[in-house]
Amino acid sequence: MAAERAAEERKSYLRLSALIGNLIVLYFVDPENGHYTEFRSSKGYGELGIAKQGTDFSKLRTKIA
């Protein structure tokens, strides 16, 4: 079951990477616990030193707003 889920997530990532084009940054956020992971960012955004993963997306939002 875990292998199936990993395969589905990989497909989702590949589809998103084909669609995101000129986005500055894209985060996946778990609404139940606020954990976030950066999926992709532009070069300039990546150089800002903002954490690519964390446990409180609401704090990150205030930091980048």
PyMOL Python script that loads the backbone (N, CA, C, O; Angstrom):
from pymol import cmd

cmd.read_pdbstr("""\
ATOM      1  N   MET A   1       0.821  -1.192   0.000  1.00  0.00           N
ATOM      2  CA  MET A   1       0.000   0.000   0.000  1.00  0.00           C
ATOM      3  C   MET A   1       0.867   1.259   0.000  1.00  0.00           C
ATOM      4  O   MET A   1       0.560   2.232  -0.690  1.00  0.00           O
ATOM      5  N   ALA A   2       1.937   1.236   0.766  1.00  0.00           N
ATOM      6  CA  ALA A   2       2.833   2.400   0.807  1.00  0.00           C
ATOM      7  C   ALA A   2       3.488   2.634  -0.551  1.00  0.00           C
ATOM      8  O   ALA A   2       3.676   3.777  -0.968  1.00  0.00           O
ATOM      9  N   ALA A   3       3.832   1.558  -1.231  1.00  0.00           N
ATOM     10  CA  ALA A   3       4.457   1.685  -2.557  1.00  0.00           C
ATOM     11  C   ALA A   3       3.477   2.286  -3.556  1.00  0.00           C
ATOM     12  O   ALA A   3       3.868   3.090  -4.403  1.00  0.00           O
ATOM     13  N   GLU A   4       2.199   1.900  -3.463  1.00  0.00           N
ATOM     14  CA  GLU A   4       1.178   2.473  -4.352  1.00  0.00           C
ATOM     15  C   GLU A   4       1.027   3.962  -4.097  1.00  0.00           C
ATOM     16  O   GLU A   4       0.946   4.759  -5.032  1.00  0.00           O
ATOM     17  N   ARG A   5       0.991   4.328  -2.836  1.00  0.00           N
ATOM     18  CA  ARG A   5       0.846   5.741  -2.483  1.00  0.00           C
ATOM     19  C   ARG A   5       2.043   6.546  -2.986  1.00  0.00           C
ATOM     20  O   ARG A   5       1.869   7.635  -3.532  1.00  0.00           O
ATOM     21  N   ALA A   6       3.235   6.028  -2.810  1.00  0.00           N
ATOM     22  CA  ALA A   6       4.442   6.712  -3.280  1.00  0.00           C
ATOM     23  C   ALA A   6       4.412   6.883  -4.798  1.00  0.00           C
ATOM     24  O   ALA A   6       4.805   7.928  -5.316  1.00  0.00           O
ATOM     25  N   ALA A   7       3.943   5.854  -5.509  1.00  0.00           N
ATOM     26  CA  ALA A   7       3.848   5.944  -6.964  1.00  0.00           C
ATOM     27  C   ALA A   7       2.836   7.004  -7.388  1.00  0.00           C
ATOM     28  O   ALA A   7       3.079   7.748  -8.338  1.00  0.00           O
ATOM     29  N   GLU A   8       1.706   7.077  -6.692  1.00  0.00           N
ATOM     30  CA  GLU A   8       0.692   8.090  -6.996  1.00  0.00           C
ATOM     31  C   GLU A   8       1.213   9.496  -6.707  1.00  0.00           C
ATOM     32  O   GLU A   8       0.967  10.419  -7.484  1.00  0.00           O
ATOM     33  N   GLU A   9       1.929   9.664  -5.598  1.00  0.00           N
ATOM     34  CA  GLU A   9       2.495  10.960  -5.272  1.00  0.00           C
ATOM     35  C   GLU A   9       3.523  11.382  -6.325  1.00  0.00           C
ATOM     36  O   GLU A   9       3.577  12.547  -6.720  1.00  0.00           O
ATOM     37  N   ARG A  10       4.320  10.441  -6.765  1.00  0.00           N
ATOM     38  CA  ARG A  10       5.313  10.746  -7.795  1.00  0.00           C
ATOM     39  C   ARG A  10       4.636  11.205  -9.085  1.00  0.00           C
ATOM     40  O   ARG A  10       5.084  12.162  -9.716  1.00  0.00           O
ATOM     41  N   LYS A  11       3.555  10.520  -9.477  1.00  0.00           N
ATOM     42  CA  LYS A  11       2.802  10.935 -10.660  1.00  0.00           C
ATOM     43  C   LYS A  11       2.269  12.353 -10.490  1.00  0.00           C
ATOM     44  O   LYS A  11       2.330  13.164 -11.414  1.00  0.00           O
ATOM     45  N   SER A  12       1.748  12.643  -9.301  1.00  0.00           N
ATOM     46  CA  SER A  12       1.217  13.984  -9.029  1.00  0.00           C
ATOM     47  C   SER A  12       2.313  15.032  -9.144  1.00  0.00           C
ATOM     48  O   SER A  12       2.099  16.083  -9.749  1.00  0.00           O
ATOM     49  N   TYR A  13       3.480  14.764  -8.575  1.00  0.00           N
ATOM     50  CA  TYR A  13       4.598  15.703  -8.658  1.00  0.00           C
ATOM     51  C   TYR A  13       4.997  15.950 -10.108  1.00  0.00           C
ATOM     52  O   TYR A  13       5.245  17.088 -10.506  1.00  0.00           O
ATOM     53  N   LEU A  14       5.056  14.883 -10.894  1.00  0.00           N
ATOM     54  CA  LEU A  14       5.439  15.028 -12.299  1.00  0.00           C
ATOM     55  C   LEU A  14       4.413  15.853 -13.069  1.00  0.00           C
ATOM     56  O   LEU A  14       4.785  16.690 -13.891  1.00  0.00           O
ATOM     57  N   ARG A  15       3.149  15.629 -12.816  1.00  0.00           N
ATOM     58  CA  ARG A  15       2.096  16.414 -13.475  1.00  0.00           C
ATOM     59  C   ARG A  15       2.186  17.878 -13.080  1.00  0.00           C
ATOM     60  O   ARG A  15       2.103  18.766 -13.929  1.00  0.00           O
ATOM     61  N   LEU A  16       2.355  18.124 -11.802  1.00  0.00           N
ATOM     62  CA  LEU A  16       2.462  19.509 -11.340  1.00  0.00           C
ATOM     63  C   LEU A  16       3.682  20.200 -11.922  1.00  0.00           C
ATOM     64  O   LEU A  16       3.596  21.358 -12.330  1.00  0.00           O
ATOM     65  N   SER A  17       4.791  19.529 -11.967  1.00  0.00           N
ATOM     66  CA  SER A  17       5.999  20.162 -12.492  1.00  0.00           C
ATOM     67  C   SER A  17       5.814  20.547 -13.948  1.00  0.00           C
ATOM     68  O   SER A  17       6.405  21.526 -14.404  1.00  0.00           O
ATOM     69  N   ALA A  18       5.003  19.799 -14.690  1.00  0.00           N
ATOM     70  CA  ALA A  18       4.731  20.144 -16.086  1.00  0.00           C
ATOM     71  C   ALA A  18       3.800  21.351 -16.184  1.00  0.00           C
ATOM     72  O   ALA A  18       3.825  22.070 -17.183  1.00  0.00           O
ATOM     73  N   LEU A  19       2.987  21.578 -15.168  1.00  0.00           N
ATOM     74  CA  LEU A  19       1.983  22.641 -15.222  1.00  0.00           C
ATOM     75  C   LEU A  19       2.405  23.966 -14.596  1.00  0.00           C
ATOM     76  O   LEU A  19       1.839  25.003 -14.942  1.00  0.00           O
ATOM     77  N   ILE A  20       3.373  23.968 -13.693  1.00  0.00           N
ATOM     78  CA  ILE A  20       3.602  25.164 -12.890  1.00  0.00           C
ATOM     79  C   ILE A  20       4.323  26.298 -13.594  1.00  0.00           C
ATOM     80  O   ILE A  20       4.214  27.445 -13.162  1.00  0.00           O
ATOM     81  N   GLY A  21       5.047  26.022 -14.652  1.00  0.00           N
ATOM     82  CA  GLY A  21       5.628  27.091 -15.451  1.00  0.00           C
ATOM     83  C   GLY A  21       6.355  28.169 -14.679  1.00  0.00           C
ATOM     84  O   GLY A  21       7.441  27.923 -14.153  1.00  0.00           O
ATOM     85  N   ASN A  22       5.785  29.353 -14.600  1.00  0.00           N
ATOM     86  CA  ASN A  22       6.452  30.523 -14.037  1.00  0.00           C
ATOM     87  C   ASN A  22       6.054  30.850 -12.598  1.00  0.00           C
ATOM     88  O   ASN A  22       6.139  32.009 -12.192  1.00  0.00           O
ATOM     89  N   LEU A  23       5.631  29.880 -11.836  1.00  0.00           N
ATOM     90  CA  LEU A  23       5.312  30.147 -10.434  1.00  0.00           C
ATOM     91  C   LEU A  23       6.563  30.538  -9.665  1.00  0.00           C
ATOM     92  O   LEU A  23       7.664  30.091  -9.985  1.00  0.00           O
ATOM     93  N   ILE A  24       6.390  31.364  -8.663  1.00  0.00           N
ATOM     94  CA  ILE A  24       7.510  31.752  -7.807  1.00  0.00           C
ATOM     95  C   ILE A  24       7.840  30.627  -6.841  1.00  0.00           C
ATOM     96  O   ILE A  24       9.003  30.258  -6.677  1.00  0.00           O
ATOM     97  N   VAL A  25       6.807  30.083  -6.201  1.00  0.00           N
ATOM     98  CA  VAL A  25       7.006  28.975  -5.264  1.00  0.00           C
ATOM     99  C   VAL A  25       5.706  28.194  -5.143  1.00  0.00           C
ATOM    100  O   VAL A  25       4.620  28.751  -5.300  1.00  0.00           O
ATOM    101  N   LEU A  26       5.823  26.908  -4.864  1.00  0.00           N
ATOM    102  CA  LEU A  26       4.664  26.053  -4.657  1.00  0.00           C
ATOM    103  C   LEU A  26       4.927  25.210  -3.419  1.00  0.00           C
ATOM    104  O   LEU A  26       5.948  24.529  -3.324  1.00  0.00           O
ATOM    105  N   TYR A  27       3.994  25.263  -2.470  1.00  0.00           N
ATOM    106  CA  TYR A  27       4.106  24.476  -1.244  1.00  0.00           C
ATOM    107  C   TYR A  27       2.984  23.457  -1.180  1.00  0.00           C
ATOM    108  O   TYR A  27       1.857  23.746  -1.581  1.00  0.00           O
ATOM    109  N   PHE A  28       3.282  22.271  -0.680  1.00  0.00           N
ATOM    110  CA  PHE A  28       2.278  21.296  -0.309  1.00  0.00           C
ATOM    111  C   PHE A  28       2.084  21.458   1.193  1.00  0.00           C
ATOM    112  O   PHE A  28       3.052  21.450   1.954  1.00  0.00           O
ATOM    113  N   VAL A  29       0.828  21.605   1.618  1.00  0.00           N
ATOM    114  CA  VAL A  29       0.531  21.830   3.031  1.00  0.00           C
ATOM    115  C   VAL A  29      -0.487  20.798   3.504  1.00  0.00           C
ATOM    116  O   VAL A  29      -1.513  20.575   2.862  1.00  0.00           O
ATOM    117  N   ASP A  30      -0.184  20.175   4.638  1.00  0.00           N
ATOM    118  CA  ASP A  30      -1.134  19.262   5.262  1.00  0.00           C
ATOM    119  C   ASP A  30      -2.043  20.102   6.159  1.00  0.00           C
ATOM    120  O   ASP A  30      -1.579  20.605   7.182  1.00  0.00           O
ATOM    121  N   PRO A  31      -3.315  20.269   5.813  1.00  0.00           N
ATOM    122  CA  PRO A  31      -4.196  21.134   6.595  1.00  0.00           C
ATOM    123  C   PRO A  31      -4.478  20.620   7.999  1.00  0.00           C
ATOM    124  O   PRO A  31      -4.903  21.389   8.861  1.00  0.00           O
ATOM    125  N   GLU A  32      -4.251  19.345   8.241  1.00  0.00           N
ATOM    126  CA  GLU A  32      -4.513  18.794   9.565  1.00  0.00           C
ATOM    127  C   GLU A  32      -3.464  19.204  10.587  1.00  0.00           C
ATOM    128  O   GLU A  32      -3.786  19.428  11.754  1.00  0.00           O
ATOM    129  N   ASN A  33      -2.199  19.303  10.151  1.00  0.00           N
ATOM    130  CA  ASN A  33      -1.154  19.613  11.130  1.00  0.00           C
ATOM    131  C   ASN A  33      -0.276  20.799  10.755  1.00  0.00           C
ATOM    132  O   ASN A  33       0.619  21.165  11.517  1.00  0.00           O
ATOM    133  N   GLY A  34      -0.516  21.411   9.586  1.00  0.00           N
ATOM    134  CA  GLY A  34       0.250  22.593   9.189  1.00  0.00           C
ATOM    135  C   GLY A  34       1.630  22.303   8.627  1.00  0.00           C
ATOM    136  O   GLY A  34       2.369  23.234   8.308  1.00  0.00           O
ATOM    137  N   HIS A  35       1.997  21.021   8.499  1.00  0.00           N
ATOM    138  CA  HIS A  35       3.312  20.696   7.950  1.00  0.00           C
ATOM    139  C   HIS A  35       3.347  21.084   6.479  1.00  0.00           C
ATOM    140  O   HIS A  35       2.397  20.828   5.739  1.00  0.00           O
ATOM    141  N   TYR A  36       4.444  21.703   6.061  1.00  0.00           N
ATOM    142  CA  TYR A  36       4.573  22.122   4.675  1.00  0.00           C
ATOM    143  C   TYR A  36       5.901  21.667   4.085  1.00  0.00           C
ATOM    144  O   TYR A  36       6.888  21.478   4.796  1.00  0.00           O
ATOM    145  N   THR A  37       5.898  21.497   2.777  1.00  0.00           N
ATOM    146  CA  THR A  37       7.095  21.143   2.030  1.00  0.00           C
ATOM    147  C   THR A  37       7.105  21.948   0.749  1.00  0.00           C
ATOM    148  O   THR A  37       6.116  21.970   0.017  1.00  0.00           O
ATOM    149  N   GLU A  38       8.213  22.605   0.476  1.00  0.00           N
ATOM    150  CA  GLU A  38       8.346  23.329  -0.778  1.00  0.00           C
ATOM    151  C   GLU A  38       8.525  22.322  -1.899  1.00  0.00           C
ATOM    152  O   GLU A  38       9.388  21.447  -1.832  1.00  0.00           O
ATOM    153  N   PHE A  39       7.703  22.452  -2.927  1.00  0.00           N
ATOM    154  CA  PHE A  39       7.824  21.557  -4.069  1.00  0.00           C
ATOM    155  C   PHE A  39       8.788  22.141  -5.089  1.00  0.00           C
ATOM    156  O   PHE A  39       9.656  21.442  -5.612  1.00  0.00           O
ATOM    157  N   ARG A  40       8.629  23.409  -5.362  1.00  0.00           N
ATOM    158  CA  ARG A  40       9.493  24.038  -6.352  1.00  0.00           C
ATOM    159  C   ARG A  40       9.486  25.542  -6.146  1.00  0.00           C
ATOM    160  O   ARG A  40       8.471  26.121  -5.758  1.00  0.00           O
ATOM    161  N   SER A  41      10.613  26.164  -6.405  1.00  0.00           N
ATOM    162  CA  SER A  41      10.671  27.621  -6.324  1.00  0.00           C
ATOM    163  C   SER A  41      11.527  28.153  -7.459  1.00  0.00           C
ATOM    164  O   SER A  41      12.342  27.441  -8.044  1.00  0.00           O
ATOM    165  N   SER A  42      11.315  29.423  -7.748  1.00  0.00           N
ATOM    166  CA  SER A  42      12.158  30.076  -8.741  1.00  0.00           C
ATOM    167  C   SER A  42      13.542  30.283  -8.139  1.00  0.00           C
ATOM    168  O   SER A  42      13.711  30.208  -6.922  1.00  0.00           O
ATOM    169  N   LYS A  43      14.517  30.539  -8.977  1.00  0.00           N
ATOM    170  CA  LYS A  43      15.892  30.708  -8.496  1.00  0.00           C
ATOM    171  C   LYS A  43      15.981  31.836  -7.479  1.00  0.00           C
ATOM    172  O   LYS A  43      16.602  31.673  -6.428  1.00  0.00           O
ATOM    173  N   GLY A  44      15.375  32.966  -7.776  1.00  0.00           N
ATOM    174  CA  GLY A  44      15.435  34.104  -6.863  1.00  0.00           C
ATOM    175  C   GLY A  44      14.814  33.812  -5.513  1.00  0.00           C
ATOM    176  O   GLY A  44      15.360  34.200  -4.480  1.00  0.00           O
ATOM    177  N   TYR A  45      13.680  33.135  -5.510  1.00  0.00           N
ATOM    178  CA  TYR A  45      13.022  32.789  -4.255  1.00  0.00           C
ATOM    179  C   TYR A  45      13.880  31.821  -3.465  1.00  0.00           C
ATOM    180  O   TYR A  45      14.003  31.944  -2.247  1.00  0.00           O
ATOM    181  N   GLY A  46      14.466  30.867  -4.149  1.00  0.00           N
ATOM    182  CA  GLY A  46      15.304  29.881  -3.478  1.00  0.00           C
ATOM    183  C   GLY A  46      16.510  30.484  -2.786  1.00  0.00           C
ATOM    184  O   GLY A  46      17.042  29.903  -1.840  1.00  0.00           O
ATOM    185  N   GLU A  47      16.942  31.637  -3.249  1.00  0.00           N
ATOM    186  CA  GLU A  47      18.108  32.301  -2.659  1.00  0.00           C
ATOM    187  C   GLU A  47      17.764  33.121  -1.421  1.00  0.00           C
ATOM    188  O   GLU A  47      18.666  33.681  -0.797  1.00  0.00           O
ATOM    189  N   LEU A  48      16.489  33.208  -1.045  1.00  0.00           N
ATOM    190  CA  LEU A  48      16.088  33.984   0.130  1.00  0.00           C
ATOM    191  C   LEU A  48      16.371  33.279   1.449  1.00  0.00           C
ATOM    192  O   LEU A  48      16.313  33.898   2.512  1.00  0.00           O
ATOM    193  N   GLY A  49      16.677  31.990   1.384  1.00  0.00           N
ATOM    194  CA  GLY A  49      17.000  31.245   2.599  1.00  0.00           C
ATOM    195  C   GLY A  49      15.792  30.851   3.423  1.00  0.00           C
ATOM    196  O   GLY A  49      15.918  30.619   4.625  1.00  0.00           O
ATOM    197  N   ILE A  50      14.629  30.770   2.809  1.00  0.00           N
ATOM    198  CA  ILE A  50      13.414  30.370   3.514  1.00  0.00           C
ATOM    199  C   ILE A  50      13.369  28.848   3.572  1.00  0.00           C
ATOM    200  O   ILE A  50      13.684  28.166   2.597  1.00  0.00           O
ATOM    201  N   ALA A  51      12.968  28.326   4.738  1.00  0.00           N
ATOM    202  CA  ALA A  51      12.944  26.870   4.949  1.00  0.00           C
ATOM    203  C   ALA A  51      12.100  26.171   3.899  1.00  0.00           C
ATOM    204  O   ALA A  51      11.025  26.649   3.536  1.00  0.00           O
ATOM    205  N   LYS A  52      12.584  25.049   3.416  1.00  0.00           N
ATOM    206  CA  LYS A  52      11.867  24.277   2.414  1.00  0.00           C
ATOM    207  C   LYS A  52      10.842  23.329   3.037  1.00  0.00           C
ATOM    208  O   LYS A  52       9.961  22.824   2.341  1.00  0.00           O
ATOM    209  N   GLN A  53      10.953  23.086   4.333  1.00  0.00           N
ATOM    210  CA  GLN A  53      10.009  22.247   5.067  1.00  0.00           C
ATOM    211  C   GLN A  53       9.811  22.837   6.439  1.00  0.00           C
ATOM    212  O   GLN A  53      10.676  23.546   6.954  1.00  0.00           O
ATOM    213  N   GLY A  54       8.677  22.546   7.027  1.00  0.00           N
ATOM    214  CA  GLY A  54       8.434  23.011   8.379  1.00  0.00           C
ATOM    215  C   GLY A  54       7.150  22.444   8.927  1.00  0.00           C
ATOM    216  O   GLY A  54       6.459  21.667   8.269  1.00  0.00           O
ATOM    217  N   THR A  55       6.841  22.849  10.149  1.00  0.00           N
ATOM    218  CA  THR A  55       5.677  22.296  10.824  1.00  0.00           C
ATOM    219  C   THR A  55       4.578  23.309  11.073  1.00  0.00           C
ATOM    220  O   THR A  55       3.536  22.944  11.617  1.00  0.00           O
ATOM    221  N   ASP A  56       4.764  24.568  10.697  1.00  0.00           N
ATOM    222  CA  ASP A  56       3.737  25.585  10.945  1.00  0.00           C
ATOM    223  C   ASP A  56       3.649  26.522   9.741  1.00  0.00           C
ATOM    224  O   ASP A  56       4.321  27.552   9.696  1.00  0.00           O
ATOM    225  N   PHE A  57       2.820  26.157   8.774  1.00  0.00           N
ATOM    226  CA  PHE A  57       2.709  26.939   7.548  1.00  0.00           C
ATOM    227  C   PHE A  57       2.198  28.348   7.821  1.00  0.00           C
ATOM    228  O   PHE A  57       2.562  29.277   7.099  1.00  0.00           O
ATOM    229  N   SER A  58       1.367  28.532   8.842  1.00  0.00           N
ATOM    230  CA  SER A  58       0.851  29.871   9.124  1.00  0.00           C
ATOM    231  C   SER A  58       1.979  30.829   9.494  1.00  0.00           C
ATOM    232  O   SER A  58       1.919  32.004   9.131  1.00  0.00           O
ATOM    233  N   LYS A  59       2.993  30.369  10.197  1.00  0.00           N
ATOM    234  CA  LYS A  59       4.152  31.223  10.517  1.00  0.00           C
ATOM    235  C   LYS A  59       4.947  31.546   9.259  1.00  0.00           C
ATOM    236  O   LYS A  59       5.420  32.671   9.095  1.00  0.00           O
ATOM    237  N   LEU A  60       5.096  30.569   8.370  1.00  0.00           N
ATOM    238  CA  LEU A  60       5.810  30.808   7.127  1.00  0.00           C
ATOM    239  C   LEU A  60       5.077  31.857   6.300  1.00  0.00           C
ATOM    240  O   LEU A  60       5.712  32.745   5.731  1.00  0.00           O
ATOM    241  N   ARG A  61       3.748  31.768   6.224  1.00  0.00           N
ATOM    242  CA  ARG A  61       2.964  32.721   5.438  1.00  0.00           C
ATOM    243  C   ARG A  61       3.203  34.144   5.917  1.00  0.00           C
ATOM    244  O   ARG A  61       3.340  35.049   5.094  1.00  0.00           O
ATOM    245  N   THR A  62       3.256  34.364   7.214  1.00  0.00           N
ATOM    246  CA  THR A  62       3.476  35.722   7.705  1.00  0.00           C
ATOM    247  C   THR A  62       4.903  36.186   7.398  1.00  0.00           C
ATOM    248  O   THR A  62       5.145  37.380   7.224  1.00  0.00           O
ATOM    249  N   LYS A  63       5.827  35.260   7.334  1.00  0.00           N
ATOM    250  CA  LYS A  63       7.226  35.585   7.054  1.00  0.00           C
ATOM    251  C   LYS A  63       7.424  36.009   5.596  1.00  0.00           C
ATOM    252  O   LYS A  63       8.244  36.882   5.313  1.00  0.00           O
ATOM    253  N   ILE A  64       6.678  35.397   4.669  1.00  0.00           N
ATOM    254  CA  ILE A  64       6.897  35.684   3.250  1.00  0.00           C
ATOM    255  C   ILE A  64       5.899  36.704   2.702  1.00  0.00           C
ATOM    256  O   ILE A  64       6.034  37.139   1.558  1.00  0.00           O
ATOM    257  N   ALA A  65       4.919  37.084   3.483  1.00  0.00           N
ATOM    258  CA  ALA A  65       3.889  38.031   3.003  1.00  0.00           C
ATOM    259  C   ALA A  65       4.416  39.441   2.920  1.00  0.00           C
ATOM    260  O   ALA A  65       3.683  40.353   2.537  1.00  0.00           O
TER     261      ALA A  65
END
""", "prot")
cmd.dss("prot")
cmd.show_as("cartoon", "prot")
cmd.util.cbc("prot")
cmd.orient("prot")
